[in-house]
Structures are given as C-alpha cells and as structure tokens.
Amino acid sequence: MPGHFGNAPFLIAGPCVLEADDLNLRVADALADLTPRLGVPVIFKASFDKANRSRLKGTRGPGLERGLAALERVRRASGLPILTDVHESAQVPAVAQVADVLQIPAFLCRQTDLLVAAGRAGRPVNIKKGQWMAPEAMAGAVEKIRGGRSGGQHDVEIAVTERGTFFGYGDLVVDMRSFARLRAACGVPVVFDATHAVQQPGKGTEGASGGAREYIAPLLYAAAAAGADGFFLETHPDPDRAPSDGPNMIPLDQLSSLLTVALDVWHRAREVVRA
C-alpha cells in the first residue's frame, strides 16, 4: 500500500479511548479481520488521553506512558498500524516512536507549534477539521505540517478529516460539498468521521457528550458517495457502557455490515463518475 492514506478507501477505527488490554485487543482483532474479508486497509485508533473533556471529572484515559505501552501491545498482537492523538508539542517525539500515524484533534487544528512538531516527526498526520472551520481554511493547517519538514511537502503524508460544522449549541451538520472543497483546497485525502458527526456536545451527563447513533449509517453512505477517501468510525463491543463517546460509537458486531454497504456505495459512485 502506498503509505497509509494512499490506497482509498481506507478505514480508521477503534474505541474512543484506550481501555483494558482485553478490550483493546478484541477490537483490534475484529478490525484486522476486515482487510482480508472486505479488502479495506485498516488503521487502529484509540486515544491515550482525552484532554479536551468539558468537565474536570470526564474520562481521560491511561495517560501517555501507559497508553503508548498499550498501543504497542495492540500493534504487536494485531499487526495493524496505530493512530493516536497528540495534544501538546512535547508529546510528539514519544508518540511518534510508537504510533504509525499522528492525529491532531479538531479543537487543536490551528495550534501552530503542535502542527509543526507533528510535521517534524516525519510520521503521517491526520488533521481533524475544526467544527467551526470552513473547508478552505484547513489549507493553513496542512501548510504548517508541511512546513515542519525541511525537505518540503512530499516528506509527510497528510489527511484531513471532516465531521461537520456546529449548528446551534448541540448539533453538527455535515455539508457533503466539503469533501470536494477540502480536497481542492488542501490537496490531500479527505476522511469522513461518521461517528463524531453525530456527537451532541453538551447533551450528555457528567462531562460526556450525547450522540445520535442512528444517523451514522446514512451519513456514512452519503459521504461515501460524495467523495470521502477514507472512513473514521469509533467502535466498541458495548458502546452503552463505554467510558467515552458511547452514544456515537458503532457496536463492534455491526461494523462489518455497515462497511460492506459503505464500500459498495463508494465503488458504485466512482464507477458512475468514470462512466
């Protein structure tokens, strides 16, 4: 595969936050099975720290040291490449030693020092588009990543992930034109985060977000037709008991059927374009 984002369509998937090894590996094993069955490259994702919780007592995760050790165990056991978030420039060198892909959280997509540090690490970077950002504004984030490497724009593989734009105080709306606009403005593969697109910030309890899981499938299929190069899906064996983002995660046992339809839509849409 030419890099991690070069063979579309690809999948970024995993639990919202790292949990115990048995759950992390259960999810990773199920994801590793998707490539031979569905022909889709998979990157395992999970956060070692949810540093942007709305309240102090919101679930954070195991932290940097324990989290990186857990991610390394997932990589060794499953053979999958690993993606995880970085929140501060100082975290980048350590995370880049373990993670195959660095991810910039949506709320940090304009943090210059963080973006430059990620670019300097030389790992592929997935930048999540801020929920308040126009697609064209993300070109600046891509430039900052590329500017972090002295060798120029071809040194770092980059993707940009869309989840929608804030509508009022508690919902996101996905503009399906955004995939074409992001690709034109940024010149990189564009990913659709179908699970965070149905997140409802501020509508949960105890610092957690709410969500409308029933809309994940139609939004995913629409994005597959509209031009997304990759899919981002958080998944969990029992989302309703997950410590973070449960209302907007896909049950693990439903992931394969959901992807089967999405991939069919993706390929059929491109057949129409080629015709």
N, C-alpha and C positions, 0 to 999 in steps of 0.2 A: 504494500500500500504506500503511495507517495505521501508520506507524512501522516499525521493524524486527522487532518481535515481535507485531504486531497481526494479521497475516494467517496464521493457522495452517492447515496445518502448514508450518513453515519449517525450513530446514537451515542449520546452522553446520558448515563443513567446510574442510579444508585439511591441510597437513602439520603435524606436531608443532612443528617448529622451522623457521625460515627457512633456506633453503639458497641455492644459486646462482640467479641470475635465471632461467635457462632452466628449472629445475625448478619454481620458484615459479609462473612464468607457464604452464607446461604444465598444472599442476594447476588454476590459476585458469581457464584456457581451457576445460578439461573441465567445471568446475563451472558456468561461465557458460552452458554449453550445456544444463544441466539445467532451467533455468527455462522456456524455450520448449518443451522436449520433455516435461517431467513436470509443469509448472505449479507448481513449488515455489520460493518465494523462497529465495535462497542468500546467505549471508554468508561471505566468505572469512576463515579464521582461520589464523594462524601466530604463533608466539612469537619475539620478538627476543632473549629471554633465558630460559633455563630455570634460574631462580635457586634452585630447591629440589632440585637433584640430591643424591643420597645420598652421593656421594663427590666429592672435590675435582676429580678429572680427568674427571668426567662432562661430556658435551657441553652447552655453554651457549647457543651461538648467536652471531650477529654483534654483539650489543650494541645499545644504544639508538639512537645516531646512524645507524649503517649500517643497522640493522634498520628504522627508520622510513623511511629513503630507499627501501629495497627494497619496503616495503609500499605506499608512494606509487606506485612503478612498477607494482605489481600492480593497484592501483586504477585508474590511468590506462589501462592496457592492457586490462583485463578489464571495467571498468565495474561491478565488484562492490563492495558495501560491505565494509569491512575491520574485523575484530575482532582485538585482541591483548591480552595480559595486561599488567597493571601490578603491580609488586611493592612499590613504595615511593611515598609521597605525593609526593615530589619529582619523580617521573616523570610524574605525571598531566598537568600542563599541556602538556608537549611531545607526549605520546602523543595527547592529545585534539585536537591540531592536525592529526593525520593519520588516526587511527582513527575510524571511524564508531561503533564500539561498544567500550567498555572492558570488560575481563574481570577479575574478582577470582579468583585461584587458590584452590582448595579449602583449602589449608593456611593461607590468609590471610583466610578469610571472617569472622573475628571481629576483625580489626585495625581498630579504630575510626577512627584517623586516616586510614588508606588509604580506607576506605569513605566517610567524609565528604568527603575530597578528590575522590573519583570522583563523588560526587553534585554537588559544586560545579562540576564541569567541564561539566555540562549535557548530556553525551552519554548515550545509552542504556548501561546497565550489565548485564552478565550475571555473576551471583554463583554460583560453583560451591560447592555444599554440601559442607562438610567430611565426610570419611569416618567421622567419629565423632559426627556431629550428628544429633539427632532432627529430623524434618521441621519440627515446630513451633518449634524453636529458631532456624530461619532467619528467622523474623519479625523478630528483632532486627537482623539484617544489613540487611534491607530498610528498616527504620526508620532505620538510620544513613545509608543512601543518601539517603532522602527528607529526612532532617534536614539534609543538606548544602546544600539549596537553600532560600532564604528564601521562595520562592513557594509552598511546600507540595508535597504528594505528587504532583500531576499534572505537575510540571515535568520529571521524569526517568522515562524508560521503563526498566523493570526486568524481568529474567527470572531465574529460579533454576534451576540445572542439577543434576540428580541423577546420581550414578554408582554409588551403593551404599554399603554400610557394611562396615567391616573385620570379617572373620571370621577369628579366629586371627591369625597373623602374616603371611600372604602371599596372602590372597584377599579379594575383595569379594563381598557378597551383595546383590542388588537386591530390595528389598521393593516389589512392584508397587502396594501401597496408598499408597506415598509420593507419587505424583503427585497424587492427590486430597487428601492431607493437606497437602502443600506449597501447593497452590492455595488450600485453605481457610484456612491459617494466614497466608499471605503476600499473597494477593490479586493475584498476578502470573502470567504464563505460566510453565509449567514445561517444561524441556528434559530430554531423556534423553541422557546421554553414553554411548553404547553401546560406544565403543572403550576408554575408560578404565575402564569397568565390568568389563572382562576383564583389566585390568592385574594383574600379580602382583608387588607391591613386594618387593624383596629377593631375588627369584628369578632376576634377570639376572646379568650379569657386568660388571665394570669400571664399577660405578656406575649401570648401566642396569637398568630394570625388565624382568621377564619378562611374558608375556601368553599368553592362550589365545584366539587369533583365531577359532577355530571356534565359539565361543559368541556372537559378536557378533550374528549374524543372528537366532537365536531370542530373545535378549534384546530386540533392537530391535523385532521383531514383537510381542512381549508388551507392551512399553511403548507401542507404537502403539495397541494395543487397550485398554490400561489408563488412557489419558488424557493422555499426553505431548502438549504443544502443539508441540514442536519436537524436532529430532534433531541431535545433535552427533556428528560422525564424522570422525576423523582418517584421512587417506588419502594414499597415496604411490604413485608408479609402481612402486617396487621396495621394499616395506617391509622385506624382509630385509636390505637394505643401507642403510636409513635410519639417520641418526646418533642418533636418539632415538625411543623408543617403537615401534620396528618391530614387535615381536611382537603388539602390539594395534592395529595400523593395518590398514585395508581396502586391498587393492590397487586402484589407481585404475580399472582396467578392469572391476572387479566392482561398482563403486559404483552405477552406473545400475540394474542388475538388482536389487540389494539394495533400493534406494529404491523401485523400482516395486512390489515386494511390500509394503514397509512402508507406502507411501501407500495402497495398496489396502486393507490391514488397517485403517489409520486411518479411512478414509472408511466402510468397512463397519461398523466398530464404532459410529460415530456415527449411522449410519442405524438401527441396532438401538435405540440409546438414544432417538432421536427417535420411533421407532415405538411 
